[in-house]
Amino acid sequence: MWQNASELVWRTPAGERLTIIVAGRPAAGLGPVSPRTWREWNDLAGVFDQPTDHARTDDRDILDDTPTDPWVER
């Protein structure tokens, strides 16, 4: 049984993944954090490439642009 949690944490940067067991069942996982990496727009552009919603302008046109106070009950 491990009593020194910091020792376990120090093992993870080397790539070791640990499973914490409670009452004989897996309860949590401990592992290295993936480093953040910079992404170029071209790598992500496909995520935002969706079909045009032509009804959007119609929906926008029916909105009332009058500013209102959201905290005033109507």
Protein Blocks (a to p, Z undefined) as FASTA:
>chain_A
ZZblklmmmmmmnopacdddeehiafbdcddddddddddfklmmmmmmccddfklmmmmm
mpcfbdcdfkbcZZ
